[in-house]
């Protein structure tokens, strides 16, 4: 009944530290947050940090999208959400309308 000496709990802790932590950090980094901060945060605040990173990061990206426009997949310049041709590189990006509203 002593959970602190259970090998299963030890294994779970190791998984959280060395698997879940880096995955959380990597997900956070993709969304513009700190890798190391969220590795540690992902371990300390497991599983709240994971929920926070994925939910918050998504809305963060959507907010950037709305405020500054979406990113051209070819030249990475910010363009208007409804644009079908990039005004910087002239490429057709009509098929990549992931974040465009239904209109
Ligand atoms: Zn472009």
Backbone and ligand atoms as CSV (ligand in chain L), in Angstrom:
chain,resi,resn,atom,element,x,y,z
A,1,UNK,N,N,0.835,-1.213,0.000
A,1,UNK,CA,C,0.000,0.000,0.000
A,1,UNK,C,C,0.865,1.257,0.000
A,2,UNK,N,N,2.175,1.100,0.233
A,2,UNK,CA,C,3.056,2.275,0.248
A,2,UNK,C,C,3.416,2.647,-1.182
A,3,UNK,N,N,2.748,3.667,-1.717
A,3,UNK,CA,C,2.902,4.021,-3.119
A,3,UNK,C,C,4.272,4.619,-3.419
A,4,UNK,N,N,4.958,5.166,-2.428
A,4,UNK,CA,C,6.241,5.814,-2.682
A,4,UNK,C,C,7.323,4.805,-3.031
A,5,UNK,N,N,7.128,3.537,-2.667
A,5,UNK,CA,C,8.139,2.534,-2.976
A,5,UNK,C,C,7.691,1.593,-4.098
A,6,UNK,N,N,6.514,1.838,-4.634
A,6,UNK,CA,C,6.011,0.993,-5.706
A,6,UNK,C,C,6.794,1.226,-6.995
A,7,UNK,N,N,7.307,0.155,-7.605
A,7,UNK,CA,C,8.046,0.325,-8.859
A,7,UNK,C,C,7.175,0.894,-9.968
A,8,UNK,N,N,5.885,0.617,-9.911
A,8,UNK,CA,C,4.965,1.131,-10.929
A,8,UNK,C,C,4.877,2.654,-10.864
A,9,UNK,N,N,4.813,3.188,-9.651
A,9,UNK,CA,C,4.760,4.646,-9.475
A,9,UNK,C,C,6.073,5.270,-9.941
A,10,UNK,N,N,7.185,4.606,-9.615
A,10,UNK,CA,C,8.491,5.092,-10.058
A,10,UNK,C,C,8.585,5.146,-11.564
A,11,UNK,N,N,8.083,4.103,-12.207
A,11,UNK,CA,C,8.086,4.043,-13.665
A,11,UNK,C,C,7.229,5.163,-14.248
A,12,UNK,N,N,6.085,5.385,-13.645
A,12,UNK,CA,C,5.177,6.441,-14.105
A,12,UNK,C,C,5.841,7.807,-13.991
A,13,UNK,N,N,6.530,8.026,-12.877
A,13,UNK,CA,C,7.234,9.302,-12.671
A,13,UNK,C,C,8.310,9.491,-13.733
A,14,UNK,N,N,9.056,8.420,-14.032
A,14,UNK,CA,C,10.099,8.500,-15.060
A,14,UNK,C,C,9.500,8.802,-16.434
A,15,UNK,N,N,8.370,8.181,-16.721
A,15,UNK,CA,C,7.697,8.427,-18.004
A,15,UNK,C,C,7.265,9.884,-18.109
A,16,UNK,N,N,6.701,10.401,-17.015
A,16,UNK,CA,C,6.253,11.800,-17.019
A,16,UNK,C,C,7.444,12.739,-17.219
A,17,UNK,N,N,8.560,12.454,-16.525
A,17,UNK,CA,C,9.728,13.337,-16.602
A,17,UNK,C,C,10.401,13.277,-17.971
A,18,UNK,N,N,10.593,12.060,-18.505
A,18,UNK,CA,C,11.416,11.917,-19.706
A,18,UNK,C,C,10.642,11.705,-21.003
A,19,UNK,N,N,9.340,11.516,-20.922
A,19,UNK,CA,C,8.535,11.369,-22.139
A,19,UNK,C,C,7.492,12.476,-22.240
A,20,UNK,N,N,6.654,12.583,-21.227
A,20,UNK,CA,C,5.578,13.583,-21.255
A,20,UNK,C,C,6.167,14.998,-21.186
A,21,UNK,N,N,7.186,15.194,-20.344
A,21,UNK,CA,C,7.812,16.511,-20.193
A,21,UNK,C,C,8.345,17.059,-21.512
A,22,UNK,N,N,9.243,16.300,-22.192
A,22,UNK,CA,C,9.768,16.782,-23.478
A,22,UNK,C,C,8.681,16.983,-24.526
A,23,UNK,N,N,7.683,16.103,-24.548
A,23,UNK,CA,C,6.586,16.247,-25.517
A,23,UNK,C,C,5.811,17.537,-25.253
A,24,UNK,N,N,5.593,17.828,-23.986
A,24,UNK,CA,C,4.909,19.072,-23.624
A,24,UNK,C,C,5.755,20.277,-24.040
A,25,UNK,N,N,7.066,20.194,-23.765
A,25,UNK,CA,C,7.982,21.269,-24.157
A,25,UNK,C,C,7.996,21.485,-25.655
A,26,UNK,N,N,8.010,20.378,-26.414
A,26,UNK,CA,C,8.032,20.469,-27.877
A,26,UNK,C,C,6.744,21.094,-28.401
A,27,UNK,N,N,5.619,20.687,-27.824
A,27,UNK,CA,C,4.334,21.250,-28.236
A,27,UNK,C,C,4.278,22.734,-27.898
A,28,UNK,N,N,4.798,23.092,-26.723
A,28,UNK,CA,C,4.813,24.492,-26.309
A,28,UNK,C,C,5.701,25.324,-27.230
A,29,UNK,N,N,6.866,24.774,-27.602
A,29,UNK,CA,C,7.800,25.498,-28.466
A,29,UNK,C,C,7.188,25.772,-29.835
A,30,UNK,N,N,6.436,24.791,-30.359
A,30,UNK,CA,C,5.777,24.987,-31.654
A,30,UNK,C,C,4.775,26.137,-31.606
A,31,UNK,N,N,4.258,26.404,-30.408
A,31,UNK,CA,C,3.268,27.465,-30.269
A,31,UNK,C,C,3.877,28.755,-29.740
A,32,UNK,N,N,5.187,28.826,-29.745
A,32,UNK,CA,C,5.849,30.064,-29.354
A,32,UNK,C,C,6.104,30.194,-27.864
A,33,UNK,N,N,6.042,29.089,-27.129
A,33,UNK,CA,C,6.323,29.112,-25.697
A,33,UNK,C,C,7.682,28.467,-25.444
A,34,UNK,N,N,8.198,28.598,-24.217
A,34,UNK,CA,C,9.524,28.090,-23.896
A,34,UNK,C,C,9.552,26.577,-23.734
A,35,UNK,N,N,10.551,25.933,-24.373
A,35,UNK,CA,C,10.666,24.475,-24.314
A,35,UNK,C,C,10.997,23.995,-22.906
A,36,UNK,N,N,12.076,24.518,-22.335
A,36,UNK,CA,C,12.530,24.068,-21.012
A,36,UNK,C,C,11.506,24.384,-19.930
A,37,UNK,N,N,10.921,25.572,-20.024
A,37,UNK,CA,C,9.919,25.987,-19.045
A,37,UNK,C,C,8.752,25.009,-19.015
A,38,UNK,N,N,8.328,24.597,-20.200
A,38,UNK,CA,C,7.157,23.728,-20.271
A,38,UNK,C,C,7.501,22.266,-20.084
A,39,UNK,N,N,8.784,21.923,-20.250
A,39,UNK,CA,C,9.212,20.568,-19.870
A,39,UNK,C,C,9.053,20.431,-18.352
A,40,UNK,N,N,9.651,21.392,-17.619
A,40,UNK,CA,C,9.549,21.393,-16.160
A,40,UNK,C,C,8.098,21.554,-15.724
A,41,UNK,N,N,7.411,22.517,-16.340
A,41,UNK,CA,C,6.007,22.752,-16.005
A,41,UNK,C,C,5.146,21.539,-16.294
A,42,UNK,N,N,5.476,20.843,-17.385
A,42,UNK,CA,C,4.721,19.657,-17.765
A,42,UNK,C,C,4.885,18.524,-16.767
A,43,UNK,N,N,6.032,18.496,-16.088
A,43,UNK,CA,C,6.278,17.465,-15.065
A,43,UNK,C,C,5.628,17.869,-13.746
A,44,UNK,N,N,5.870,19.111,-13.348
A,44,UNK,CA,C,5.380,19.591,-12.054
A,44,UNK,C,C,3.855,19.678,-12.040
A,45,UNK,N,N,3.295,20.152,-13.142
A,45,UNK,CA,C,1.853,20.386,-13.184
A,45,UNK,C,C,1.107,19.328,-13.994
A,46,UNK,N,N,1.751,18.141,-14.172
A,46,UNK,CA,C,1.084,17.059,-14.888
A,46,UNK,C,C,-0.199,16.674,-14.175
A,47,UNK,N,N,-1.344,16.516,-14.873
A,47,UNK,CA,C,-1.535,16.706,-16.309
A,47,UNK,C,C,-2.147,18.065,-16.678
A,48,UNK,N,N,-2.213,18.974,-15.713
A,48,UNK,CA,C,-2.845,20.281,-15.966
A,48,UNK,C,C,-2.070,21.056,-17.031
A,49,UNK,N,N,-0.736,20.981,-16.967
A,49,UNK,CA,C,0.090,21.712,-17.922
A,49,UNK,C,C,-0.179,21.254,-19.357
A,50,UNK,N,N,-0.374,19.947,-19.539
A,50,UNK,CA,C,-0.639,19.412,-20.881
A,50,UNK,C,C,-1.936,19.984,-21.429
A,51,UNK,N,N,-2.966,19.989,-20.596
A,51,UNK,CA,C,-4.260,20.540,-21.015
A,51,UNK,C,C,-4.085,22.018,-21.350
A,52,UNK,N,N,-3.366,22.716,-20.485
A,52,UNK,CA,C,-3.160,24.154,-20.665
A,52,UNK,C,C,-2.401,24.441,-21.959
A,53,UNK,N,N,-1.299,23.726,-22.190
A,53,UNK,CA,C,-0.483,23.978,-23.380
A,53,UNK,C,C,-1.291,23.766,-24.649
A,54,UNK,N,N,-2.015,22.644,-24.699
A,54,UNK,CA,C,-2.715,22.340,-25.940
A,54,UNK,C,C,-3.906,23.265,-26.164
A,55,UNK,N,N,-4.669,23.545,-25.125
A,55,UNK,CA,C,-5.847,24.418,-25.283
A,55,UNK,C,C,-5.416,25.858,-25.484
A,56,UNK,N,N,-4.517,26.333,-24.604
A,56,UNK,CA,C,-4.092,27.727,-24.674
A,56,UNK,C,C,-3.331,27.997,-25.966
A,57,UNK,N,N,-2.415,27.124,-26.316
A,57,UNK,CA,C,-1.575,27.337,-27.497
A,57,UNK,C,C,-2.431,27.447,-28.746
A,58,UNK,N,N,-3.493,26.658,-28.797
A,58,UNK,CA,C,-4.361,26.688,-29.960
A,58,UNK,C,C,-5.039,28.058,-30.085
A,59,UNK,N,N,-5.593,28.523,-28.965
A,59,UNK,CA,C,-6.281,29.807,-29.016
A,59,UNK,C,C,-5.285,30.946,-29.221
A,60,UNK,N,N,-4.054,30.769,-28.715
A,60,UNK,CA,C,-3.004,31.762,-28.913
A,60,UNK,C,C,-2.703,31.904,-30.394
A,61,UNK,N,N,-2.532,30.771,-31.067
A,61,UNK,CA,C,-2.241,30.771,-32.491
A,61,UNK,C,C,-3.403,31.372,-33.277
A,62,UNK,N,N,-4.625,31.023,-32.884
A,62,UNK,CA,C,-5.807,31.564,-33.552
A,62,UNK,C,C,-5.886,33.069,-33.345
A,63,UNK,N,N,-5.481,33.540,-32.167
A,63,UNK,CA,C,-5.491,34.969,-31.877
A,63,UNK,C,C,-4.492,35.720,-32.735
A,64,UNK,N,N,-3.295,35.155,-32.893
A,64,UNK,CA,C,-2.265,35.737,-33.749
A,64,UNK,C,C,-2.779,35.792,-35.183
A,65,UNK,N,N,-3.397,34.697,-35.577
A,65,UNK,CA,C,-3.975,34.572,-36.910
A,65,UNK,C,C,-4.959,35.703,-37.187
A,66,UNK,N,N,-5.831,35.917,-36.219
A,66,UNK,CA,C,-6.883,36.915,-36.357
A,66,UNK,C,C,-6.298,38.331,-36.361
A,67,UNK,N,N,-5.308,38.560,-35.514
A,67,UNK,CA,C,-4.749,39.901,-35.369
A,67,UNK,C,C,-3.794,40.264,-36.505
A,68,UNK,N,N,-2.964,39.303,-36.931
A,68,UNK,CA,C,-1.901,39.624,-37.887
A,68,UNK,C,C,-2.050,38.915,-39.224
A,69,UNK,N,N,-3.073,38.080,-39.355
A,69,UNK,CA,C,-3.249,37.331,-40.594
A,69,UNK,C,C,-2.551,35.994,-40.513
A,70,UNK,N,N,-2.817,35.119,-41.468
A,70,UNK,CA,C,-2.185,33.806,-41.435
A,70,UNK,C,C,-0.839,33.850,-42.148
A,71,UNK,N,N,-0.068,32.804,-41.930
A,71,UNK,CA,C,1.272,32.759,-42.469
A,71,UNK,C,C,1.282,32.031,-43.802
A,72,UNK,N,N,1.904,32.635,-44.810
A,72,UNK,CA,C,2.038,31.989,-46.109
A,72,UNK,C,C,2.911,30.749,-45.957
A,73,UNK,N,N,2.454,29.576,-46.438
A,73,UNK,CA,C,3.241,28.342,-46.296
A,73,UNK,C,C,4.512,28.341,-47.141
A,74,UNK,N,N,4.634,29.266,-48.099
A,74,UNK,CA,C,5.803,29.301,-48.981
A,74,UNK,C,C,6.854,30.309,-48.536
A,75,UNK,N,N,6.410,31.534,-48.200
A,75,UNK,CA,C,7.394,32.570,-47.865
A,75,UNK,C,C,7.307,33.016,-46.407
A,76,UNK,N,N,6.319,32.507,-45.671
A,76,UNK,CA,C,6.171,32.765,-44.238
A,76,UNK,C,C,5.805,34.203,-43.892
A,77,UNK,N,N,5.402,34.985,-44.884
A,77,UNK,CA,C,4.918,36.336,-44.595
A,77,UNK,C,C,3.472,36.259,-44.117
A,78,UNK,N,N,3.068,37.228,-43.308
A,78,UNK,CA,C,1.682,37.275,-42.828
A,78,UNK,C,C,0.789,37.864,-43.922
A,79,UNK,N,N,-0.265,37.134,-44.229
A,79,UNK,CA,C,-1.210,37.595,-45.244
A,79,UNK,C,C,-2.623,37.554,-44.678
A,80,UNK,N,N,-3.554,38.197,-45.363
A,80,UNK,CA,C,-4.929,38.248,-44.872
A,80,UNK,C,C,-5.543,36.850,-44.834
A,81,UNK,N,N,-6.371,36.577,-43.811
A,81,UNK,CA,C,-6.959,35.240,-43.641
A,81,UNK,C,C,-7.723,34.733,-44.862
A,82,UNK,N,N,-8.367,35.630,-45.603
A,82,UNK,CA,C,-9.184,35.197,-46.735
A,82,UNK,C,C,-8.426,35.208,-48.059
A,83,UNK,N,N,-7.158,35.593,-48.060
A,83,UNK,CA,C,-6.379,35.661,-49.296
A,83,UNK,C,C,-6.227,34.270,-49.923
A,84,UNK,N,N,-6.293,34.206,-51.249
A,84,UNK,CA,C,-6.066,32.944,-51.956
A,84,UNK,C,C,-4.755,32.986,-52.727
A,85,UNK,N,N,-4.188,34.197,-52.875
A,85,UNK,CA,C,-2.883,34.359,-53.496
A,85,UNK,C,C,-2.032,35.211,-52.562
A,86,UNK,N,N,-0.821,34.760,-52.295
A,86,UNK,CA,C,0.072,35.515,-51.415
A,86,UNK,C,C,0.508,36.799,-52.099
A,87,UNK,N,N,0.409,37.913,-51.375
A,87,UNK,CA,C,0.780,39.201,-51.977
A,87,UNK,C,C,2.288,39.437,-51.951
A,88,UNK,N,N,3.002,38.570,-51.274
A,88,UNK,CA,C,4.453,38.724,-51.216
A,88,UNK,C,C,5.153,37.864,-52.261
A,89,UNK,N,N,4.777,36.593,-52.340
A,89,UNK,CA,C,5.475,35.702,-53.274
A,89,UNK,C,C,4.600,35.337,-54.469
A,90,UNK,N,N,3.314,35.707,-54.446
A,90,UNK,CA,C,2.445,35.494,-55.594
A,90,UNK,C,C,1.951,34.067,-55.772
A,91,UNK,N,N,2.228,33.188,-54.807
A,91,UNK,CA,C,1.803,31.784,-54.928
A,91,UNK,C,C,0.320,31.619,-54.611
A,92,UNK,N,N,-0.273,30.630,-55.255
A,92,UNK,CA,C,-1.663,30.284,-54.978
A,92,UNK,C,C,-1.725,29.491,-53.682
A,93,UNK,N,N,-2.413,30.014,-52.702
A,93,UNK,CA,C,-2.515,29.320,-51.412
A,93,UNK,C,C,-3.970,29.040,-51.088
A,94,UNK,N,N,-4.808,29.015,-52.127
A,94,UNK,CA,C,-6.248,28.804,-51.940
A,94,UNK,C,C,-6.596,27.461,-51.332
A,95,UNK,N,N,-5.753,26.451,-51.571
A,95,UNK,CA,C,-6.064,25.120,-51.056
A,95,UNK,C,C,-5.673,24.959,-49.600
A,96,UNK,N,N,-4.903,25.884,-49.089
A,96,UNK,CA,C,-4.440,25.794,-47.711
A,96,UNK,C,C,-5.177,26.816,-46.857
A,97,UNK,N,N,-6.453,26.600,-46.662
A,97,UNK,CA,C,-7.274,27.569,-45.923
A,97,UNK,C,C,-7.716,26.998,-44.591
A,98,UNK,N,N,-6.773,26.487,-43.851
A,98,UNK,CA,C,-7.056,25.834,-42.576
A,98,UNK,C,C,-7.793,26.734,-41.603
A,99,UNK,N,N,-7.377,28.009,-41.560
A,99,UNK,CA,C,-7.906,28.893,-40.529
A,99,UNK,C,C,-8.919,29.891,-41.072
A,100,UNK,N,N,-9.154,29.845,-42.355
A,100,UNK,CA,C,-10.093,30.794,-42.927
A,100,UNK,C,C,-11.516,30.462,-42.494
A,101,UNK,N,N,-12.301,31.471,-42.182
A,101,UNK,CA,C,-13.691,31.216,-41.811
A,101,UNK,C,C,-14.506,30.727,-43.015
A,102,UNK,N,N,-15.540,29.985,-42.756
A,102,UNK,CA,C,-16.390,29.493,-43.835
A,102,UNK,C,C,-17.159,30.652,-44.445
A,103,UNK,N,N,-16.856,30.950,-45.682
A,103,UNK,CA,C,-17.526,32.066,-46.346
A,103,UNK,C,C,-17.646,31.791,-47.837
L,1,ZN,ZN,ZN,4.042,33.935,-49.792
